[in-house]
Amino acid sequence: MHAEETSPINYNREECLRSIIKLAYYTCRDHYLKFEELPTGKGFADVVYLPKHDSGWPALVIELKWNNSAQGAIDQIQDKQYPDALKDYGSEIILVGINYDPKTKKHECKIIRING
């Protein structure tokens, strides 16, 4: 999706990858509320999807990284305690770390499920 929906001039910008994440949101917006730069724990989560109460879907905490690693993104989510802001929400939480390497144009993703 990143390659298909982003112009070559803008491909290496975080906002473009963030836009692709938003595009994915449109397919499930009946089930989620989306928040960007949500104040959580000791920082701001890049993108958080909170399930609507009747959906039964898990919450998603997404951290985007450049020239780092997907594990580094997961580590930031956990180190800065982003899930703590969702602990009373009462749903499973999925942590998603996405890294993009602009030199190789490769994406890396790590996903971890935790209880809310």
MDTraj code that builds the backbone (N, CA, C; nanometers):
import mdtraj as md
import numpy as np

residues = "MET HIS ALA GLU GLU THR SER PRO ILE ASN TYR ASN ARG GLU GLU CYS LEU ARG SER ILE ILE LYS LEU ALA TYR TYR THR CYS ARG ASP HIS TYR LEU LYS PHE GLU GLU LEU PRO THR GLY LYS GLY PHE ALA ASP VAL VAL TYR LEU PRO LYS HIS ASP SER GLY TRP PRO ALA LEU VAL ILE GLU LEU LYS TRP ASN ASN SER ALA GLN GLY ALA ILE ASP GLN ILE GLN ASP LYS GLN TYR PRO ASP ALA LEU LYS ASP TYR GLY SER GLU ILE ILE LEU VAL GLY ILE ASN TYR ASP PRO LYS THR LYS LYS HIS GLU CYS LYS ILE ILE ARG ILE ASN GLY".split()
xyz = np.array([
    [0.0826, -0.1200, 0.0000],
    [0.0000, 0.0000, 0.0000],
    [0.0864, 0.1255, 0.0000],
    [0.1947, 0.1224, 0.0768],
    [0.2811, 0.2399, 0.0831],
    [0.3299, 0.2768, -0.0569],
    [0.3789, 0.1782, -0.1318],
    [0.4307, 0.2044, -0.2663],
    [0.3188, 0.2451, -0.3633],
    [0.2029, 0.1854, -0.3484],
    [0.0930, 0.2139, -0.4399],
    [0.0302, 0.3513, -0.4179],
    [0.0256, 0.3971, -0.2946],
    [-0.0482, 0.5187, -0.2613],
    [0.0380, 0.6420, -0.2356],
    [0.1696, 0.6292, -0.2494],
    [0.2588, 0.7406, -0.2185],
    [0.3440, 0.7742, -0.3406],
    [0.3568, 0.9021, -0.3684],
    [0.4409, 0.9425, -0.4812],
    [0.5875, 0.9184, -0.4475],
    [0.6706, 0.8929, -0.5479],
    [0.8135, 0.8687, -0.5226],
    [0.8832, 0.9847, -0.4521],
    [0.8393, 1.1051, -0.4775],
    [0.9014, 1.2228, -0.4144],
    [0.8772, 1.2238, -0.2638],
    [0.7614, 1.1785, -0.2204],
    [0.7236, 1.1841, -0.0785],
    [0.7362, 1.0517, -0.0050],
    [0.7801, 0.9473, -0.0738],
    [0.7788, 0.8121, -0.0185],
    [0.8527, 0.7999, 0.1148],
    [0.9616, 0.8707, 0.1313],
    [1.0458, 0.8559, 0.2505],
    [1.0074, 0.9489, 0.3653],
    [0.8855, 0.9898, 0.3725],
    [0.8395, 1.0770, 0.4816],
    [0.7470, 0.9995, 0.5753],
    [0.7635, 1.0252, 0.7045],
    [0.6802, 0.9552, 0.8042],
    [0.5326, 0.9831, 0.7811],
    [0.4997, 1.1043, 0.7416],
    [0.3591, 1.1378, 0.7209],
    [0.2949, 1.0516, 0.6126],
    [0.3732, 1.0092, 0.5153],
    [0.3180, 0.9220, 0.4114],
    [0.2845, 0.7845, 0.4670],
    [0.3732, 0.7300, 0.5488],
    [0.3433, 0.6007, 0.6103],
    [0.2238, 0.6141, 0.7047],
    [0.2187, 0.7229, 0.7780],
    [0.1047, 0.7484, 0.8670],
    [-0.0254, 0.7538, 0.7853],
    [-0.0201, 0.8133, 0.6676],
    [-0.1387, 0.8212, 0.5819],
    [-0.1840, 0.6827, 0.5370],
    [-0.0900, 0.5941, 0.5131],
    [-0.1256, 0.4575, 0.4745],
    [-0.1947, 0.3865, 0.5907],
    [-0.1471, 0.4118, 0.7121],
    [-0.2133, 0.3554, 0.8310],
    [-0.3564, 0.4091, 0.8385],
    [-0.3737, 0.5379, 0.8112],
    [-0.5074, 0.5973, 0.8121],
    [-0.5967, 0.5355, 0.7053],
    [-0.5394, 0.5090, 0.5898],
    [-0.6160, 0.4478, 0.4820],
    [-0.6695, 0.3124, 0.5264],
    [-0.5900, 0.2364, 0.5978],
    [-0.6351, 0.1073, 0.6497],
    [-0.7508, 0.1268, 0.7476],
    [-0.7498, 0.2378, 0.8202],
    [-0.8557, 0.2673, 0.9168],
    [-0.9932, 0.2740, 0.8493],
    [-0.9987, 0.3241, 0.7283],
    [-1.1280, 0.3389, 0.6614],
    [-1.2019, 0.2073, 0.6456],
    [-1.1288, 0.0982, 0.6363],
    [-1.1942, -0.0309, 0.6215],
    [-1.2558, -0.0810, 0.7515],
    [-1.2156, -0.0220, 0.8641],
    [-1.2680, -0.0708, 0.9931],
    [-1.3213, 0.0427, 1.0803],
    [-1.3528, 0.1556, 1.0212],
    [-1.3971, 0.2699, 1.1021],
    [-1.5311, 0.2490, 1.1711],
    [-1.6070, 0.1501, 1.1274],
    [-1.7320, 0.1189, 1.1978],
    [-1.7047, 0.0556, 1.3336],
    [-1.5823, 0.0059, 1.3530],
    [-1.5472, -0.0643, 1.4758],
    [-1.4511, 0.0125, 1.5654],
    [-1.3874, 0.1183, 1.5130],
    [-1.2814, 0.1873, 1.5878],
    [-1.2962, 0.3389, 1.5870],
    [-1.2390, 0.3997, 1.6907],
    [-1.2147, 0.5431, 1.6961],
    [-1.0633, 0.5609, 1.6860],
    [-1.0171, 0.6544, 1.6032],
    [-0.8741, 0.6725, 1.5804],
    [-0.8255, 0.7992, 1.6498],
    [-0.7079, 0.7882, 1.7121],
    [-0.6425, 0.9020, 1.7763],
    [-0.4966, 0.9060, 1.7312],
    [-0.4490, 1.0237, 1.6976],
    [-0.3082, 1.0402, 1.6620],
    [-0.2399, 1.1211, 1.7710],
    [-0.1139, 1.0842, 1.7967],
    [-0.0343, 1.1512, 1.9001],
    [-0.1115, 1.1575, 2.0319],
    [-0.1676, 1.0441, 2.0699],
    [-0.2461, 1.0343, 2.1930],
    [-0.1542, 1.0399, 2.3144],
    [-0.1782, 1.1343, 2.4082],
    [-0.0973, 1.1375, 2.5304],
    [-0.1214, 1.0095, 2.6106],
    [-0.0159, 0.9314, 2.6278],
    [-0.0266, 0.8038, 2.6973],
    [0.0984, 0.7812, 2.7793],
    [0.0851, 0.7268, 2.8984],
    [0.2023, 0.6927, 2.9786],
    [0.2988, 0.8081, 2.9892],
    [0.4184, 0.7897, 2.9339],
    [0.5244, 0.8905, 2.9424],
    [0.5549, 0.9530, 2.8066],
    [0.4567, 0.9623, 2.7205],
    [0.4811, 1.0193, 2.5887],
    [0.3540, 1.0229, 2.5066],
    [0.3721, 1.0186, 2.3758],
    [0.2605, 1.0258, 2.2829],
    [0.2670, 0.9082, 2.1862],
    [0.1623, 0.8294, 2.1823],
    [0.1552, 0.7173, 2.0879],
    [0.1244, 0.7732, 1.9495],
    [0.1946, 0.7246, 1.8475],
    [0.1743, 0.7764, 1.7126],
    [0.0298, 0.7626, 1.6682],
    [-0.0229, 0.6412, 1.6743],
    [-0.1617, 0.6164, 1.6334],
    [-0.2219, 0.5139, 1.7295],
    [-0.3422, 0.5425, 1.7775],
    [-0.4148, 0.4496, 1.8645],
    [-0.5549, 0.4321, 1.8074],
    [-0.5956, 0.3062, 1.7941],
    [-0.7314, 0.2732, 1.7542],
    [-0.8008, 0.2122, 1.8749],
    [-0.9055, 0.2793, 1.9204],
    [-0.9853, 0.2281, 2.0314],
    [-1.1122, 0.1666, 1.9751],
    [-1.1400, 0.0428, 2.0140],
    [-1.2613, -0.0203, 1.9613],
    [-1.3859, 0.0452, 2.0200],
    [-1.4869, 0.0544, 1.9368],
    [-1.6159, 0.0996, 1.9876],
    [-1.6663, -0.0097, 2.0811],
    [-1.7381, 0.0272, 2.1838],
    [-1.7738, -0.0664, 2.2905],
    [-1.8487, -0.1896, 2.2430],
    [-1.9214, -0.1808, 2.1362],
    [-1.9990, -0.2963, 2.0924],
    [-1.9266, -0.3827, 1.9886],
    [-1.8022, -0.3475, 1.9546],
    [-1.7341, -0.4208, 1.8474],
    [-1.6677, -0.5500, 1.8946],
    [-1.6173, -0.5531, 2.0176],
    [-1.5447, -0.6695, 2.0663],
    [-1.4045, -0.6824, 2.0080],
    [-1.3577, -0.5798, 1.9384],
    [-1.2259, -0.5824, 1.8758],
    [-1.1202, -0.5311, 1.9737],
    [-0.9941, -0.5691, 1.9564],
    [-0.8888, -0.5215, 2.0471],
    [-0.8480, -0.3773, 2.0163],
    [-0.7920, -0.3104, 2.1159],
    [-0.7324, -0.1788, 2.0929],
    [-0.5983, -0.1979, 2.0233],
    [-0.5581, -0.0992, 1.9430],
    [-0.4308, -0.1042, 1.8720],
    [-0.3466, 0.0173, 1.9101],
    [-0.2218, -0.0062, 1.9459],
    [-0.1264, 0.1020, 1.9714],
    [-0.0164, 0.0859, 1.8680],
    [-0.0008, 0.1855, 1.7813],
    [0.0928, 0.1767, 1.6696],
    [0.2025, 0.2815, 1.6861],
    [0.3267, 0.2357, 1.6782],
    [0.4430, 0.3256, 1.6843],
    [0.5210, 0.3108, 1.5543],
    [0.5503, 0.4236, 1.4900],
    [0.6230, 0.4255, 1.3630],
    [0.7673, 0.4675, 1.3871],
    [0.8591, 0.3970, 1.3232],
    [1.0021, 0.4282, 1.3343],
    [1.0648, 0.4370, 1.1962],
    [1.1731, 0.5145, 1.1882],
    [1.2534, 0.5281, 1.0667],
    [1.3974, 0.4943, 1.1025],
    [1.4602, 0.4086, 1.0226],
    [1.6015, 0.3723, 1.0456],
    [1.6247, 0.3206, 1.1866],
    [1.5348, 0.2458, 1.2375],
    [1.5459, 0.1902, 1.3716],
    [1.5146, 0.0421, 1.3589],
    [1.4147, -0.0048, 1.4303],
    [1.3676, -0.1430, 1.4171],
    [1.2251, -0.1507, 1.4686],
    [1.1547, -0.2521, 1.4228],
    [1.0194, -0.2739, 1.4728],
    [1.0239, -0.3061, 1.6218],
    [1.1261, -0.3805, 1.6637],
    [1.1410, -0.4102, 1.8066],
    [1.1663, -0.2817, 1.8843],
    [1.2417, -0.1880, 1.8262],
    [1.2639, -0.0584, 1.8910],
    [1.1340, 0.0170, 1.9122],
    [1.0433, 0.0062, 1.8165],
    [0.9119, 0.0699, 1.8307],
    [0.8314, 0.0044, 1.9428],
    [0.8336, -0.1298, 1.9482],
    [0.7647, -0.2030, 2.0559],
    [0.8259, -0.1660, 2.1903],
    [0.9592, -0.1601, 2.1953],
    [1.0276, -0.1222, 2.3200],
    [0.9830, 0.0157, 2.3664],
    [0.9695, 0.1109, 2.2735],
    [0.9247, 0.2454, 2.3106],
    [0.7833, 0.2421, 2.3664],
    [0.6945, 0.1661, 2.3030],
    [0.5566, 0.1538, 2.3516],
    [0.5570, 0.1026, 2.4956],
    [0.6393, 0.0003, 2.5228],
    [0.6424, -0.0590, 2.6554],
    [0.7186, 0.0287, 2.7555],
    [0.8340, 0.0821, 2.7154],
    [0.9141, 0.1652, 2.8059],
    [0.8401, 0.2911, 2.8479],
    [0.7665, 0.3490, 2.7554],
    [0.6927, 0.4723, 2.7859],
    [0.5508, 0.4447, 2.8335],
    [0.5203, 0.3173, 2.8543],
    [0.3949, 0.2734, 2.9165],
    [0.2693, 0.3242, 2.8443],
    [0.2734, 0.3253, 2.7118],
    [0.1570, 0.3692, 2.6350],
    [0.0310, 0.2896, 2.6671],
    [0.0388, 0.1576, 2.6853],
    [-0.0841, 0.0817, 2.7130],
    [-0.1513, 0.1190, 2.8454],
    [-0.0775, 0.1806, 2.9375],
    [-0.1368, 0.2168, 3.0670],
    [-0.2580, 0.3077, 3.0504],
    [-0.2581, 0.3919, 2.9471],
    [-0.3715, 0.4826, 2.9253],
    [-0.4969, 0.4067, 2.8832],
    [-0.4794, 0.2802, 2.8426],
    [-0.5929, 0.2019, 2.7935],
    [-0.6346, 0.0910, 2.8888],
    [-0.5679, 0.0800, 3.0031],
    [-0.5901, -0.0350, 3.0916],
    [-0.7328, -0.0446, 3.1441],
    [-0.8024, 0.0670, 3.1575],
    [-0.9398, 0.0631, 3.2060],
    [-1.0411, 0.0502, 3.0917],
    [-0.9921, 0.0422, 2.9717],
    [-1.0814, 0.0330, 2.8571],
    [-1.1461, -0.1045, 2.8472],
    [-1.0810, -0.2063, 2.9058],
    [-1.1419, -0.3379, 2.9168],
    [-1.1321, -0.4256, 2.7937],
    [-1.0315, -0.4044, 2.7116],
    [-1.0188, -0.4881, 2.5932],
    [-0.8736, -0.5316, 2.5775],
    [-0.8548, -0.6348, 2.4979],
    [-0.7192, -0.6769, 2.4636],
    [-0.6513, -0.5624, 2.3886],
    [-0.5191, -0.5528, 2.4021],
    [-0.4431, -0.4479, 2.3350],
    [-0.3392, -0.5137, 2.2452],
    [-0.3311, -0.4658, 2.1231],
    [-0.2299, -0.5141, 2.0302],
    [-0.1295, -0.4014, 2.0082],
    [-0.0028, -0.4309, 2.0381],
    [0.1051, -0.3353, 2.0165],
    [0.1635, -0.3621, 1.8785],
    [0.1777, -0.2571, 1.7992],
    [0.2285, -0.2706, 1.6630],
    [0.3464, -0.1758, 1.6458],
    [0.4613, -0.2317, 1.6170],
    [0.5805, -0.1532, 1.5876],
    [0.6126, -0.1663, 1.4402],
    [0.6224, -0.0537, 1.3710],
    [0.6533, -0.0551, 1.2280],
    [0.7776, 0.0291, 1.2048],
    [0.8763, -0.0291, 1.1400],
    [0.9976, 0.0424, 1.1040],
    [1.0094, 0.0491, 0.9524],
    [1.0590, 0.1617, 0.9053],
    [1.0818, 0.1790, 0.7621],
    [1.2265, 0.2203, 0.7408],
    [1.2934, 0.1515, 0.6505],
    [1.4315, 0.1842, 0.6147],
    [1.4288, 0.2548, 0.4794],
    [1.4531, 0.3869, 0.4765],
    [1.4437, 0.4605, 0.3503],
    [1.5510, 0.4210, 0.2481],
    [1.6607, 0.3655, 0.2932],
    [1.7657, 0.3247, 0.1983],
    [1.7237, 0.2021, 0.1184],
    [1.6662, 0.1043, 0.1881],
    [1.6255, -0.0197, 0.1208],
    [1.4777, -0.0183, 0.0814],
    [1.4034, 0.0797, 0.1339],
    [1.2581, 0.0908, 0.1136],
    [1.1859, -0.0342, 0.1642],
    [1.2380, -0.0910, 0.2722],
    [1.1760, -0.2101, 0.3324],
    [1.1061, -0.1727, 0.4629],
    [0.9934, -0.2381, 0.4850],
    [0.9164, -0.2209, 0.6075],
    [0.9355, -0.3448, 0.6937],
    [0.9347, -0.3218, 0.8237],
    [0.9431, -0.4314, 0.9197],
    [0.8328, -0.4066, 1.0225],
    [0.7648, -0.5121, 1.0614],
    [0.6540, -0.4975, 1.1553],
    [0.6636, -0.6041, 1.2630],
    [0.6368, -0.5651, 1.3860],
    [0.6308, -0.6592, 1.4982],
    [0.4993, -0.6330, 1.5705],
    [0.4317, -0.7410, 1.6057],
    [0.3016, -0.7323, 1.6713],
    [0.3032, -0.8162, 1.7967],
    [0.2554, -0.7574, 1.9067],
    [0.2472, -0.8265, 2.0349],
    [0.1074, -0.8038, 2.0924],
    [0.0468, -0.9105, 2.1405],
    [-0.0847, -0.9000, 2.2075],
    [-0.0632, -0.8994, 2.3586],
    [-0.1337, -0.8082, 2.4257],
    [-0.1317, -0.8043, 2.5719],
    [-0.2754, -0.7898, 2.6205],
    [-0.2986, -0.8220, 2.7460],
    [-0.4311, -0.8015, 2.8041],
    [-0.4422, -0.6596, 2.8550],
    [-0.5589, -0.6003, 2.8335],
    [-0.5814, -0.4629, 2.8755],
    [-0.6149, -0.4510, 3.0206],
])
top = md.Topology()
chain = top.add_chain()
for i, resn in enumerate(residues, 1):
    res = top.add_residue(resn, chain, resSeq=i)
    for name in ("N", "CA", "C"):
        top.add_atom(name, md.element.get_by_symbol(name[0]), res)
traj = md.Trajectory(xyz[None], top)
